[in-house]
């Protein structure tokens, strides 16, 4: 085979002959693995196979070291074509091909039904169509920031071109000059329900050209033509390239060709036999079925690609009792410090901030001024920006995606879920959460962020109570591994102080994920407050004290990580009251209730939270209307204590 990296002017005869043989063998692999599994997507895998073979055999990759930093990145957006990708990777030597053939869709193997990063050579878990190009943009940005010379290839299906996120990604790539991206569309004009042009008509070529891409049309089964187009795309410096590859679903087996039936259905045994005869390949299905049943096949260890960060978080800023600030501004200040200490500093990881036309509101303007080359304006394109940010965060770049709550988690939940599955290292910063959004009204009051984030197994959530805690939480998550969601309201928050007037979360305070902070003592009950309600809980505590009611007050900044010993201490008072600016059924109250049940603790629990959509009014008015005023908390505490 000729050298990798598309250095040669054309595909030589020897390489062409070898690739043709691999194409026939690969089609046999695809049909065998799907028939053995009894499910899968053979049709699109067969129409994409020539593209997969050339990319995995001739792009700048090495099977012996599949994770070397300067490798080309190949993203398979139509992840259901995993049989084709696994066949091409196996035949290229990334793992024994029989491991994929025998282990496809089997419990305990890495070869899942849609492509996964756990497979050597696979860069991004996909399956939710339309997200691959956004991930490719993230990899391309990272390459530029890290000064790595590689090409990004994104292979897509024609049906998924109906997805709006792809158009978002196209525009972003052109705006930021990501000319080292080459996209390929497997244009077989078939999807599950029939012909693509009938299901949803679209002019794919015109759409891509309108957004500034160079478009090359070719026969997607013509190996020399694919090679030439990929080589030209690698040399193109003025704009990114799309290869529109006209293909045939089920290519290579006559009775499968052009039939959408085989988009997502495996061949039964009799048709499998007929297909293998046509491909002139041996039928060893019975033998392989026995081996699969016994688990007698090579296993491939999961390959996870985690790049460690080197970040200097700096020294925290402290806000005194007289400070008139909001948590948003404290986040912005900490971010500015991190930018100055790391951006462009030798030996430190780069820092990137992604914005969706809200910089002044989400307080990222100072970062943009300090580090303009690492600030990326995605416009009103939240779906693309969320996926891009996730991919970028896997590459050794500290990545923040800042947005309003309703856009950053409610609108982009699917993207957050796929990021989580991909094991990203993303820091999602949400402002304007809760009824604290006030006059913007119910469409913009993000009252369900915790319930959504709780469904994501790899996300940690922080809801800081005041500017000091916010500052320290930002510096903590900047150096901590994993995905984080930092949620803040809109309004100014008082600096929380002890009874002597000293700030609780300033000098000497160190943020520890999962730790509740006891702010006031009491033995007749405990108020567990989250975020902006913590200061209001302290106001209620003072009134309760005057009435002879002794209640402890705890701040709970990490509602998804309640520590049993701390919860037991609070529960020992006999009464717990949760107090939150969040949907009462999915927020702090529900987390505490679940934890109490798990621990077998018998204690009275009163949950105060949002019970319906808010109107357009000032936050104070909305809290009063929702039964969350300070007086309501006092009344609930007194009433619950008497019972």
C-alpha positions in Angstrom: 0.0 0.0 0.0 1.3 3.5 -0.8 2.3 5.9 1.9 -0.2 7.4 4.3 -1.2 11.1 4.3 -2.2 11.2 0.6 1.3 12.2 -0.4 1.3 10.4 -3.7 -0.3 12.0 -6.7 -2.6 9.1 -7.4 -3.5 5.6 -6.2 -1.1 3.1 -7.8 -2.3 -0.1 -9.5 -1.0 -2.3 -6.7 -2.8 -0.3 -3.9 -5.9 -0.2 -6.0 -5.9 -3.9 -6.5 -5.4 -4.5 -2.8 -8.2 -2.1 -1.8 -10.6 -3.8 -4.2 -9.8 -7.2 -2.5 -10.4 -5.6 0.9 -13.7 -4.2 -0.4 -14.9 -7.7 -1.2 -13.6 -9.1 2.1 -15.0 -6.1 4.0 -18.5 -6.7 2.6 -18.3 -10.3 3.8 -17.3 -9.0 7.2 -20.2 -6.6 7.3 -22.8 -9.3 6.3 -21.3 -11.9 8.7 -21.2 -9.7 11.7 -24.8 -8.4 11.2 -26.2 -11.9 10.5 -24.4 -13.3 13.5 -25.8 -10.5 15.7 -29.2 -10.7 14.1 -29.3 -7.0 13.8 -27.4 -4.0 12.5 -27.2 -1.7 9.4 -25.5 -3.5 6.5 -26.9 -1.4 3.6 -25.2 1.9 4.5 -22.1 0.2 5.7 -21.7 -1.3 2.2 -22.3 2.0 0.5 -19.8 3.8 2.7 -17.1 1.0 2.6 -14.8 2.4 -0.1 -14.6 5.7 1.8 -13.8 3.9 5.0 -11.2 1.7 3.4 -9.3 4.6 1.9 -9.5 6.7 5.0 -8.4 4.0 7.5 -5.7 2.7 5.2 -4.3 5.9 3.7 -5.0 8.8 6.1 -2.2 9.9 8.5 -2.8 7.1 11.1 -0.9 4.2 12.5 -2.5 1.1 13.9 0.4 0.5 16.2 -0.1 3.9 17.9 -3.7 4.9 17.2 -3.7 7.8 19.7 -0.6 9.7 18.6 -1.3 13.4 18.8 -0.6 14.3 15.2 -2.9 11.7 13.7 -5.7 12.7 11.3 -9.1 12.6 13.0 -11.9 10.6 11.3 -15.4 11.2 12.6 -18.2 8.9 11.5 -21.4 10.9 11.9 -23.7 8.2 10.6 -22.7 5.9 13.4 -25.0 3.1 12.5 -22.6 2.2 9.7 -20.3 0.8 12.4 -20.1 -2.6 10.6 -18.3 -0.9 7.7 -16.1 1.1 10.0 -15.1 -2.0 12.1 -14.4 -4.0 8.9 -12.2 -1.3 7.5 -10.3 -0.8 10.8 -9.9 -4.5 11.3 -8.6 -5.0 7.8 -6.2 -2.0 8.3 -4.7 -3.8 11.4 -6.2 -1.7 14.3 -7.4 -5.0 15.8 -8.1 -8.5 14.6 -11.0 -8.3 12.2 -12.5 -11.4 13.6 -12.8 -9.7 17.0 -15.3 -7.3 15.4 -17.0 -9.9 13.3 -17.6 -12.3 16.2 -18.1 -9.6 18.9 -20.4 -7.2 17.1 -23.3 -6.1 19.4 -22.2 -8.7 22.0 -22.2 -8.0 25.7 -18.7 -7.4 27.0 -17.1 -6.3 23.7 -16.3 -2.8 22.5 -18.0 -3.3 19.2 -21.3 -1.8 19.9 -24.2 -1.2 17.4 -23.1 2.4 16.8 -19.4 3.6 16.6 -17.8 4.1 20.0 -14.5 5.8 21.1 -13.7 2.6 23.0 -12.8 1.1 19.6 -9.2 1.8 18.5 -9.4 4.2 15.6 -12.8 5.6 16.4 -12.7 9.3 17.6 -16.2 10.0 18.5 -19.3 8.1 19.7 -22.2 8.9 17.4 -25.6 7.6 16.7 -27.6 10.8 17.2 -27.4 11.9 13.6 -26.2 15.4 12.7 -23.6 15.9 15.4 -20.5 14.6 13.6 -19.5 17.8 11.7 -19.7 19.8 14.9 -17.4 17.3 16.6 -15.1 17.6 13.6 -15.0 21.4 14.1 -14.0 20.9 17.7 -11.1 18.6 16.7 -10.1 21.1 14.0 -10.1 24.0 16.5 -8.1 22.0 18.9 -5.5 21.2 16.3 -5.0 24.9 15.6 -4.8 25.8 19.3 -2.4 23.0 20.0 -0.3 23.7 16.9 -0.8 20.2 15.6 -0.8 19.5 11.9 -3.6 17.1 11.0 -6.6 16.8 8.8 -10.2 16.2 10.0 -12.4 13.9 8.0 -16.2 13.7 8.8 -18.2 10.9 7.0 -22.0 11.4 7.0 -25.1 10.0 5.5 -27.4 11.7 3.0 -30.5 11.4 5.2 -28.9 13.2 8.1 -28.3 16.3 5.9 -31.9 17.1 6.9 -30.6 17.9 10.4 -30.3 21.6 11.2 -27.2 21.2 13.3 -25.2 20.4 10.2 -25.9 23.8 8.7 -24.8 25.4 12.0 -21.5 23.5 11.8 -21.0 24.4 8.1 -21.2 28.1 8.8 -18.9 27.9 11.8 -16.3 26.0 9.9 -16.2 28.7 7.2 -16.3 31.6 9.6 -13.2 30.3 11.5 -11.3 29.1 8.4 -11.3 25.5 9.4 -10.0 24.6 5.9 -8.4 21.4 7.2 -11.8 19.7 7.4 -12.9 17.4 4.6 -16.5 16.2 4.9 -17.8 13.2 2.9 -21.5 12.4 2.3 -22.5 8.9 1.5 -25.2 9.9 -1.0 -27.1 6.6 -1.5 -30.4 8.4 -1.6 -31.9 5.9 0.8 -33.0 6.0 4.5 -35.2 3.9 6.7 -38.5 4.9 5.3 -37.6 5.0 1.6 -36.0 7.4 -0.9 -34.4 10.4 0.7 -35.6 12.8 -2.0 -39.2 11.7 -1.2 -39.0 11.7 2.5 -37.5 15.2 2.7 -36.3 16.9 -0.5 -33.1 18.9 -0.2 -30.4 20.2 -2.5 -27.3 19.1 -0.6 -24.8 20.5 -3.0 -26.4 23.9 -3.2 -26.7 24.1 0.6 -23.0 23.4 1.2 -21.9 25.7 -1.6 -24.2 28.5 -0.2 -22.3 28.3 3.1 -18.9 28.7 1.4 -17.7 25.1 1.0 -16.0 23.6 -2.0 -18.1 20.7 -3.3 -16.7 17.8 -5.3 -19.2 15.2 -6.7 -18.0 11.7 -7.6 -18.8 8.1 -7.7 -18.5 6.9 -4.1 -17.3 3.5 -5.2 -14.5 4.8 -7.5 -11.4 4.3 -5.4 -9.1 6.4 -7.5 -11.6 9.3 -7.6 -12.1 9.2 -3.8 -8.3 9.2 -3.4 -7.8 12.2 -5.7 -10.6 14.2 -4.0 -9.2 13.5 -0.5 -5.8 14.5 -1.6 -7.1 17.7 -3.2 -9.1 18.5 0.0 -6.0 18.1 2.0 -4.2 20.6 -0.2 -7.1 23.1 -0.3 -6.2 26.1 1.9 -8.9 28.6 1.1 -12.1 26.8 2.3 -13.2 23.4 3.6 -14.2 20.7 1.2 -17.3 18.4 0.9 -17.0 15.3 -1.2 -20.6 14.4 -2.3 -20.2 10.7 -3.0 -22.9 9.1 -5.1 -23.2 5.5 -3.9 -25.6 2.5 -3.9 -27.0 1.1 -0.7 -26.1 -2.5 -0.3 -23.4 -2.2 -3.0 -21.7 -5.5 -4.0 -24.7 -7.8 -3.5 -27.2 -7.7 -6.4 -30.4 -8.3 -4.4 -29.5 -5.7 -1.8 -28.5 -2.9 -4.1 -30.7 0.2 -3.9 -33.1 -1.4 -1.4 -33.8 0.6 1.8 -35.0 -2.7 3.3 -31.4 -3.4 4.1 -30.7 -0.1 5.8 -31.3 -1.6 9.2 -32.0 -5.3 8.8 -29.6 -8.2 8.9 -29.7 -10.9 6.2 -31.4 -14.2 7.2 -29.3 -17.3 6.8 -30.5 -18.3 3.4 -29.9 -14.8 1.9 -26.6 -14.6 3.7 -25.6 -17.8 1.9 -26.6 -16.4 -1.4 -24.7 -13.1 -0.7 -21.5 -14.9 0.2 -21.7 -17.0 -2.9 -22.0 -13.9 -5.0 -19.0 -12.4 -3.2 -17.1 -15.6 -3.7 -16.4 -15.9 0.0 -16.7 -19.0 2.3 -19.8 -19.5 4.4 -18.6 -20.3 7.9 -21.6 -19.0 9.7 -22.4 -22.1 11.6 -18.8 -22.4 13.0 -18.7 -18.7 13.9 -22.1 -18.9 15.6 -20.8 -21.6 17.9 -17.7 -19.6 18.7 -19.8 -16.5 19.4 -22.0 -18.5 21.7 -19.0 -19.7 23.7 -17.3 -16.3 23.7 -14.4 -17.9 21.8 -12.9 -14.9 20.0 -10.3 -12.2 20.5 -11.2 -9.4 22.9 -10.1 -5.8 22.3 -9.4 -3.7 25.4 -11.4 -0.4 25.5 -9.4 2.6 24.3 -10.3 5.8 26.0 -8.5 9.0 25.0 -8.2 11.3 28.0 -5.6 14.1 27.7 -4.5 15.6 31.0 -4.7 19.3 31.6 -2.0 21.6 33.0 -3.9 24.6 34.4 -2.9 27.3 36.9 -6.2 28.3 38.6 -4.7 31.4 40.3 -5.5 32.8 43.7 -9.1 33.4 44.5 -10.6 36.9 44.6 -12.4 37.8 47.8 -15.5 39.9 48.1 -16.3 41.7 51.3 -19.7 42.2 53.0 -20.1 45.6 51.2 -19.6 44.1 47.7 -22.4 44.6 45.2 -21.9 41.8 42.8 -23.7 38.8 41.3 -22.4 35.3 40.8 -22.2 35.8 37.1 -19.6 38.6 37.5 -17.6 36.5 40.0 -17.5 33.7 37.4 -16.3 36.2 34.8 -13.6 37.5 37.1 -12.2 34.1 37.9 -12.3 33.2 34.2 -10.3 36.3 33.4 -7.7 35.3 35.9 -7.4 31.8 34.5 -7.1 33.3 31.0 -4.2 35.5 32.0 -2.4 32.7 33.8 -2.7 30.1 31.1 -3.4 31.5 27.6 -0.2 31.6 25.6 1.9 30.6 28.6 4.5 28.0 27.9 3.8 24.7 29.5 0.1 25.5 30.2 -2.9 24.0 28.5 -4.8 26.4 26.3 -8.2 27.7 27.5 -11.2 28.1 25.2 -14.6 29.8 25.8 -17.6 29.1 23.5 -20.4 31.7 23.4 -23.8 31.9 21.7 -24.3 35.6 21.2 -24.6 36.3 25.0 -21.1 37.3 26.0 -22.1 40.5 27.9 -24.8 38.6 29.9 -22.8 35.5 30.7 -19.8 37.6 31.6 -17.2 36.3 29.1 -16.3 39.6 27.6 -13.2 40.1 29.8 -11.9 36.7 28.7 -12.6 37.7 25.0 -10.5 40.8 25.5 -7.7 39.0 27.3 -7.6 36.0 25.0 -9.4 36.9 21.8 -7.8 34.0 19.8 -9.4 31.5 22.2 -12.8 33.0 22.3 -15.2 31.5 19.8 -18.6 33.1 18.9 -21.0 30.5 17.8 -23.9 32.8 17.2 -27.4 31.6 17.9 -26.4 28.0 17.2 -26.5 26.2 20.5 -26.7 22.6 19.3 -23.6 22.9 17.2 -21.7 24.9 19.9 -22.5 22.3 22.6 -21.1 19.4 20.6 -18.1 21.3 19.3 -17.3 22.3 22.9 -17.5 18.7 24.0 -15.1 17.4 21.3 -12.7 20.3 21.9 -12.6 19.4 25.6 -11.3 15.9 24.8 -8.1 17.3 23.2 -6.3 18.8 26.1 -8.0 22.2 26.0 -9.8 23.6 29.0 -13.2 24.3 27.5 -16.0 26.4 28.9 -19.4 26.6 27.2 -21.3 29.5 28.7 -25.0 30.1 28.0 -28.3 30.9 29.6 -29.8 27.9 31.4 -32.7 27.3 29.0 -30.2 27.1 26.0 -27.2 25.5 27.7 -29.0 22.5 29.1 -32.7 22.5 28.3 -32.3 23.1 24.5 -29.1 21.1 24.2 -29.8 18.2 26.4 -29.3 15.7 23.6 -25.8 17.2 22.9 -24.9 17.1 26.6 -25.9 13.5 26.7 -23.7 12.6 23.8 -20.8 14.6 25.3 -21.3 12.6 28.5 -21.2 9.3 26.6 -18.0 10.5 24.9 -16.3 11.1 28.3 -15.7 14.7 27.6 -14.0 17.2 30.0 -16.5 20.0 29.4 -17.3 22.9 31.8 -20.8 24.1 31.1 -21.6 27.4 32.8 -25.2 28.3 33.0 -26.4 31.8 34.0 -30.0 33.0 34.3 -31.4 29.9 36.0 -34.5 29.7 38.2 -37.2 32.3 38.8 -34.3 34.6 39.4 -34.5 35.3 35.7 -37.5 37.4 36.6 -39.1 39.6 33.9 -37.9 37.5 31.0 -40.8 35.1 31.9 -41.4 31.4 31.9 -39.8 30.7 28.5 -36.4 31.8 29.9 -36.7 30.7 33.5 -34.6 27.5 33.6 -36.2 25.7 36.6 -35.2 22.2 35.6 -31.4 22.2 35.1 -30.7 19.9 38.0 -33.3 17.3 37.0 -31.8 17.2 33.5 -28.2 17.1 34.7 -29.0 14.3 37.1 -29.7 12.0 34.2 -26.2 12.4 32.9 -24.0 9.9 34.7 -20.7 11.8 34.2 -21.8 15.4 35.1 -21.1 17.1 38.4 -23.3 20.0 39.3 -22.3 23.1 41.4 -24.8 25.8 42.4 -22.9 28.4 44.3 -24.5 30.7 46.9 -22.5 33.9 46.6 -19.7 35.6 44.7 -16.9 34.2 46.9 -18.1 30.6 46.6 -18.6 31.1 42.9 -15.0 32.3 42.4 -13.6 29.3 44.3 -15.9 26.8 42.5 -14.7 28.1 39.1 -11.1 27.6 40.0 -11.9 24.1 41.4 -13.6 22.9 38.2 -10.9 24.4 36.1 -8.4 21.8 37.4 -10.8 18.9 38.2 -11.3 16.1 35.7 -14.7 15.4 34.1 -17.8 17.3 33.1 -19.1 20.0 35.3 -22.2 22.2 35.2 -22.0 25.5 37.1 -25.5 27.0 37.6 -26.2 30.6 38.6 -29.1 33.1 38.7 -29.2 36.5 37.3 -29.5 38.9 40.3 -26.9 40.3 42.6 -26.3 38.1 45.6 -25.3 39.3 49.1 -21.9 38.1 50.4 -22.8 35.5 53.0 -21.3 36.2 56.4 -21.1 34.5 59.8 -22.7 36.0 62.8 -19.7 38.2 63.4 -20.0 39.7 59.9 -17.0 37.8 58.3 -17.5 36.3 54.8 -18.1 32.6 55.0 -16.5 31.7 51.7 -13.5 34.1 51.6 -10.2 33.8 53.3 -9.4 30.3 54.4 -12.3 28.7 52.5 -11.5 26.0 50.0 -14.2 24.6 47.7 -14.6 20.9 48.1 -17.0 19.1 45.7 -19.9 17.5 47.6 -19.4 19.2 50.9 -22.4 20.9 52.6 -21.5 24.0 54.6 -23.1 24.6 58.0 -23.7 28.3 58.2 -25.8 28.5 61.4 -26.3 26.2 64.4 -29.6 24.9 65.5 -31.2 21.7 67.0 -34.9 21.9 66.2 -34.6 21.5 62.5 -32.2 22.1 59.6 -32.8 24.2 56.5 -30.9 22.9 53.4 -30.7 25.8 51.0 -29.3 25.8 47.4 -27.8 28.7 45.4 -29.5 32.1 45.8 -31.9 30.8 48.4 -29.1 30.4 50.9 -28.9 34.1 51.8 -32.7 34.2 52.2 -32.4 31.2 54.5 -30.1 33.1 56.7 -32.6 35.9 56.8 -35.2 33.4 57.9 -32.9 32.0 60.5 -32.6 35.4 62.2 -36.4 35.7 62.4 -36.7 32.2 63.7 -34.1 32.9 66.4 -36.2 35.9 67.5 -39.2 33.6 67.8 -37.2 31.1 69.9 -36.9 28.5 67.1 -33.4 27.1 66.8 -32.8 25.9 63.2 -29.5 25.0 61.6 -28.8 26.4 58.1 -26.8 24.4 55.6 -25.6 25.5 52.1 -25.8 22.7 49.6 -23.8 23.7 46.5 -23.4 20.1 45.2 -26.9 18.6 45.2 -25.9 15.5 43.2 -23.2 14.5 45.7 -24.7 14.6 49.1 -22.4 13.1 51.7 -24.1 10.6 54.0 -22.4 11.7 57.2 -23.4 15.4 56.6 -27.0 14.4 55.8 -27.2 12.3 58.9 -25.9 15.2 61.0 -28.6 17.5 59.6 -31.3 14.8 59.9 -30.5 14.3 63.6 -32.4 17.5 64.3 -35.6 15.6 63.4 -36.7 18.0 60.7 -35.3 18.9 57.3 -36.6 21.7 55.0 -35.2 22.0 51.5 -35.3 25.4 50.0 -34.5 26.0 46.3 -35.2 28.1 43.2 -35.8 25.0 41.2 -38.6 22.6 40.2 -39.5 21.0 43.5 -40.0 17.5 42.1 -36.6 17.2 40.4 -34.3 19.4 42.4 -32.6 19.5 45.8 -35.7 18.3 47.7 -36.0 15.1 45.5 -32.2 14.4 45.9 -32.5 14.7 49.7 -35.6 12.5 49.7 -33.8 9.8 47.7 -30.7 10.0 49.9 -32.7 9.7 53.1 -34.5 6.6 51.7 -31.2 5.0 50.6 -29.8 5.6 54.1 -32.9 4.4 55.9 -33.2 7.7 57.8 -36.6 8.4 59.3 -37.0 12.2 59.5 -39.7 14.7 58.6 -38.9 16.3 55.2 -40.6 19.5 53.9 -39.7 20.6 50.4 -40.0 24.2 49.3 -39.4 24.8 45.6 -41.0 25.8 42.3 -44.4 24.2 41.7 -45.3 25.8 38.3 -44.1 28.1 35.5 -43.4 31.6 36.6 -44.8 34.8 35.1 -43.0 38.0 34.1 -42.2 39.9 37.3 -39.3 40.7 39.6 -37.7 37.7 41.3 -38.9 38.8 44.7 -42.4 38.9 43.5 -42.2 35.5 41.8 -40.7 33.9 44.9 -43.5 35.3 47.0 -46.1 34.1 44.5 -44.6 30.7 44.5 -44.5 30.4 48.3 -40.7 30.8 48.5 -40.6 34.2 50.3 -38.6 34.4 53.5 -41.9 34.7 55.4 -43.0 31.4 53.8 -39.9 29.7 54.9 -40.3 31.0 58.5 -44.0 29.8 58.5 -43.1 26.4 57.2 -40.4 26.0 59.8 -42.6 27.0 62.7 -45.6 24.9 61.5 -43.4 21.8 60.9 -41.7 22.1 64.3 -45.1 22.3 66.1 -46.3 19.1 64.4 
